[in-house]
Amino acid sequence: MKLNDIPKEELETMNYDDIAYIILNEESEKMKINELFKKVCEALELPENAFEEKIADFFELLTTDKRFIMLEDGYWDLREHHNPQVIIDDEEDEELINDVEEEEEEEMHEEEEEEDIFYDTDTDDDLPDDELEDLVVIDVDEEEANS
């Protein structure tokens, strides 16, 4: 559908973003927001002050409408004209995975060392019964009182 083929009465019932969609589709090139909104205003035969009063609302319309995409340097275009390219860098992912695995191994090794330091693996059960007979329990407070 061409913009010139749409009757003025029908254009007046359309939203600004719908008209902008038609314009960008016809032009097949990206545009700055000012240029695009001027074409919308011209199509609707709006007065010059309407441009200044409504440009902010037009910007908000474009940013919320998923059909449009803002490009670098303030240009706008239809999203369907641009294919997003996702680049997956397998080397970087592998390095990240290897780093995480190494950190986990180090943490496990550190935990094992801590266990050796803080936990006495010897139990009283390992001592022969005759050595236990000579053991005496001393209360530190009682020892200090007797001194």
C-alpha atoms as a printed R data frame, in Angstrom:
    type eleno elety resid chain resno      x       y      z
1   ATOM     1    CA   MET     A     1  0.000   0.000  0.000
2   ATOM     2    CA   LYS     A     2  1.434   3.344 -1.087
3   ATOM     3    CA   LEU     A     3  0.973   6.457  1.008
4   ATOM     4    CA   ASN     A     4 -0.284   8.445 -2.019
5   ATOM     5    CA   ASP     A     5 -2.976   5.830 -2.679
6   ATOM     6    CA   ILE     A     6 -4.540   6.226  0.776
7   ATOM     7    CA   PRO     A     7 -7.359   8.795  0.902
8   ATOM     8    CA   LYS     A     8 -6.784  11.759  3.238
9   ATOM     9    CA   GLU     A     9 -9.825  10.809  5.326
10  ATOM    10    CA   GLU     A    10 -8.362   7.370  5.995
11  ATOM    11    CA   LEU     A    11 -4.913   8.835  6.741
12  ATOM    12    CA   GLU     A    12 -6.449  11.104  9.369
13  ATOM    13    CA   THR     A    13 -7.817   8.065 11.204
14  ATOM    14    CA   MET     A    14 -4.412   6.323 11.265
15  ATOM    15    CA   ASN     A    15 -1.860   6.553 14.050
16  ATOM    16    CA   TYR     A    16  1.424   8.340 13.432
17  ATOM    17    CA   ASP     A    17  3.393   5.128 13.833
18  ATOM    18    CA   ASP     A    18  1.267   3.360 11.201
19  ATOM    19    CA   ILE     A    19  1.939   6.190  8.749
20  ATOM    20    CA   ALA     A    20  5.664   6.093  9.630
21  ATOM    21    CA   TYR     A    21  5.629   2.355  8.954
22  ATOM    22    CA   ILE     A    22  4.225   2.937  5.464
23  ATOM    23    CA   ILE     A    23  6.774   5.698  4.772
24  ATOM    24    CA   LEU     A    24  9.764   3.590  5.867
25  ATOM    25    CA   ASN     A    25  8.433   0.643  3.906
26  ATOM    26    CA   GLU     A    26  8.117   2.746  0.745
27  ATOM    27    CA   GLU     A    27 11.465   4.508  1.139
28  ATOM    28    CA   SER     A    28 13.314   1.294  2.049
29  ATOM    29    CA   GLU     A    29 16.000   3.275  3.835
30  ATOM    30    CA   LYS     A    30 16.674   4.431  7.366
31  ATOM    31    CA   MET     A    31 15.712   7.973  8.402
32  ATOM    32    CA   LYS     A    32 16.368  10.376 11.223
33  ATOM    33    CA   ILE     A    33 13.345  10.864 13.455
34  ATOM    34    CA   ASN     A    34 12.931  14.530 12.453
35  ATOM    35    CA   GLU     A    35 12.868  13.680  8.766
36  ATOM    36    CA   LEU     A    36 10.439  10.809  9.311
37  ATOM    37    CA   PHE     A    37  8.031  12.856 11.422
38  ATOM    38    CA   LYS     A    38  8.132  15.726  8.910
39  ATOM    39    CA   LYS     A    39  6.980  13.274  6.236
40  ATOM    40    CA   VAL     A    40  4.181  12.106  8.558
41  ATOM    41    CA   CYS     A    41  3.146  15.737  9.135
42  ATOM    42    CA   GLU     A    42  3.242  16.438  5.392
43  ATOM    43    CA   ALA     A    43  1.077  13.387  4.663
44  ATOM    44    CA   LEU     A    44 -1.469  14.604  7.208
45  ATOM    45    CA   GLU     A    45 -1.044  18.237  6.118
46  ATOM    46    CA   LEU     A    46 -0.432  19.311  9.715
47  ATOM    47    CA   PRO     A    47  0.709  22.880 10.511
48  ATOM    48    CA   GLU     A    48  4.397  23.559 11.354
49  ATOM    49    CA   ASN     A    49  3.708  24.017 15.077
50  ATOM    50    CA   ALA     A    50  2.237  20.464 15.223
51  ATOM    51    CA   PHE     A    51  5.701  19.114 14.409
52  ATOM    52    CA   GLU     A    52  7.266  20.894 17.388
53  ATOM    53    CA   GLU     A    53  4.419  19.994 19.748
54  ATOM    54    CA   LYS     A    54  4.175  16.310 18.879
55  ATOM    55    CA   ILE     A    55  7.729  15.190 18.052
56  ATOM    56    CA   ALA     A    56  8.272  13.915 21.619
57  ATOM    57    CA   ASP     A    57  5.069  11.849 21.477
58  ATOM    58    CA   PHE     A    58  6.135  10.477 18.107
59  ATOM    59    CA   PHE     A    59  9.503   9.450 19.540
60  ATOM    60    CA   GLU     A    60  7.747   7.632 22.374
61  ATOM    61    CA   LEU     A    61  5.494   5.849 19.869
62  ATOM    62    CA   LEU     A    62  8.459   4.589 17.892
63  ATOM    63    CA   THR     A    63 10.368   3.404 20.955
64  ATOM    64    CA   THR     A    64  7.413   1.348 22.209
65  ATOM    65    CA   ASP     A    65  6.368  -0.050 18.826
66  ATOM    66    CA   LYS     A    66  8.201  -3.325 18.136
67  ATOM    67    CA   ARG     A    67  8.037  -2.783 14.387
68  ATOM    68    CA   PHE     A    68 10.691  -0.045 14.582
69  ATOM    69    CA   ILE     A    69 14.339  -0.171 15.536
70  ATOM    70    CA   MET     A    70 16.660   2.671 16.489
71  ATOM    71    CA   LEU     A    71 20.009   2.423 14.757
72  ATOM    72    CA   GLU     A    72 23.301   4.194 15.367
73  ATOM    73    CA   ASP     A    73 23.480   7.977 14.997
74  ATOM    74    CA   GLY     A    74 19.758   8.433 15.675
75  ATOM    75    CA   TYR     A    75 18.463   6.718 12.550
76  ATOM    76    CA   TRP     A    76 15.244   4.720 12.618
77  ATOM    77    CA   ASP     A    77 14.149   1.867 10.397
78  ATOM    78    CA   LEU     A    78 11.774  -1.072 10.297
79  ATOM    79    CA   ARG     A    79 12.929  -4.028 12.337
80  ATOM    80    CA   GLU     A    80 12.057  -6.357  9.456
81  ATOM    81    CA   HIS     A    81 14.792  -4.704  7.357
82  ATOM    82    CA   HIS     A    82 17.446  -5.797  9.853
83  ATOM    83    CA   ASN     A    83 18.369  -9.340 10.745
84  ATOM    84    CA   PRO     A    84 19.927  -9.657 14.162
85  ATOM    85    CA   GLN     A    85 23.168 -11.596 14.092
86  ATOM    86    CA   VAL     A    86 24.140 -13.528 17.152
87  ATOM    87    CA   ILE     A    87 27.813 -14.406 17.212
88  ATOM    88    CA   ILE     A    88 28.832 -17.160 19.565
89  ATOM    89    CA   ASP     A    89 32.500 -17.310 20.397
90  ATOM    90    CA   ASP     A    90 33.095 -20.934 21.369
91  ATOM    91    CA   GLU     A    91 36.713 -20.301 22.392
92  ATOM    92    CA   GLU     A    92 35.692 -17.676 24.921
93  ATOM    93    CA   ASP     A    93 32.984 -19.966 26.315
94  ATOM    94    CA   GLU     A    94 35.468 -22.832 26.632
95  ATOM    95    CA   GLU     A    95 37.949 -20.598 28.472
96  ATOM    96    CA   LEU     A    96 35.205 -19.487 30.835
97  ATOM    97    CA   ILE     A    97 34.135 -23.078 31.515
98  ATOM    98    CA   ASN     A    98 37.749 -24.149 32.100
99  ATOM    99    CA   ASP     A    99 38.326 -21.230 34.478
100 ATOM   100    CA   VAL     A   100 35.224 -22.132 36.473
101 ATOM   101    CA   GLU     A   101 36.240 -25.796 36.643
102 ATOM   102    CA   GLU     A   102 39.756 -24.870 37.830
103 ATOM   103    CA   GLU     A   103 38.330 -22.582 40.517
104 ATOM   104    CA   GLU     A   104 36.016 -25.331 41.725
105 ATOM   105    CA   GLU     A   105 38.922 -27.797 41.905
106 ATOM   106    CA   GLU     A   106 41.011 -25.280 43.864
107 ATOM   107    CA   GLU     A   107 38.146 -24.683 46.287
108 ATOM   108    CA   MET     A   108 37.693 -28.413 46.804
109 ATOM   109    CA   HIS     A   109 41.418 -28.843 47.440
110 ATOM   110    CA   GLU     A   110 41.401 -25.938 49.919
111 ATOM   111    CA   GLU     A   111 38.429 -27.458 51.728
112 ATOM   112    CA   GLU     A   112 40.263 -30.781 51.990
113 ATOM   113    CA   GLU     A   113 43.294 -29.017 53.487
114 ATOM   114    CA   GLU     A   114 41.081 -27.191 55.967
115 ATOM   115    CA   GLU     A   115 39.531 -30.462 57.019
116 ATOM   116    CA   ASP     A   116 42.979 -31.893 57.760
117 ATOM   117    CA   ILE     A   117 43.897 -28.857 59.856
118 ATOM   118    CA   PHE     A   118 40.775 -28.488 61.955
119 ATOM   119    CA   TYR     A   119 39.658 -32.023 62.511
120 ATOM   120    CA   ASP     A   120 41.551 -34.516 64.615
121 ATOM   121    CA   THR     A   121 41.268 -37.864 62.957
122 ATOM   122    CA   ASP     A   122 42.563 -39.667 66.073
123 ATOM   123    CA   THR     A   123 39.883 -40.806 68.467
124 ATOM   124    CA   ASP     A   124 40.148 -42.124 71.961
125 ATOM   125    CA   ASP     A   125 39.134 -45.504 70.602
126 ATOM   126    CA   ASP     A   126 42.542 -45.790 68.949
127 ATOM   127    CA   LEU     A   127 44.334 -45.703 72.352
128 ATOM   128    CA   PRO     A   128 44.835 -48.911 74.286
129 ATOM   129    CA   ASP     A   129 42.716 -49.249 77.437
130 ATOM   130    CA   ASP     A   130 45.700 -49.220 79.811
131 ATOM   131    CA   GLU     A   131 46.744 -45.712 78.632
132 ATOM   132    CA   LEU     A   132 43.294 -44.309 79.404
133 ATOM   133    CA   GLU     A   133 43.585 -45.278 83.088
134 ATOM   134    CA   ASP     A   134 46.217 -42.645 83.781
135 ATOM   135    CA   LEU     A   135 44.254 -39.764 82.193
136 ATOM   136    CA   VAL     A   136 42.954 -37.091 84.556
137 ATOM   137    CA   VAL     A   137 40.430 -34.337 83.748
138 ATOM   138    CA   ILE     A   138 41.591 -30.952 85.046
139 ATOM   139    CA   ASP     A   139 39.258 -28.002 85.463
140 ATOM   140    CA   VAL     A   140 41.171 -24.821 84.508
141 ATOM   141    CA   ASP     A   141 39.235 -22.629 86.965
142 ATOM   142    CA   GLU     A   142 39.895 -25.075 89.790
143 ATOM   143    CA   GLU     A   143 43.572 -25.260 88.861
144 ATOM   144    CA   GLU     A   144 43.903 -21.462 89.002
145 ATOM   145    CA   ALA     A   145 42.130 -21.300 92.398
146 ATOM   146    CA   ASN     A   146 44.594 -23.789 93.885
147 ATOM   147    CA   SER     A   147 47.639 -21.890 92.677
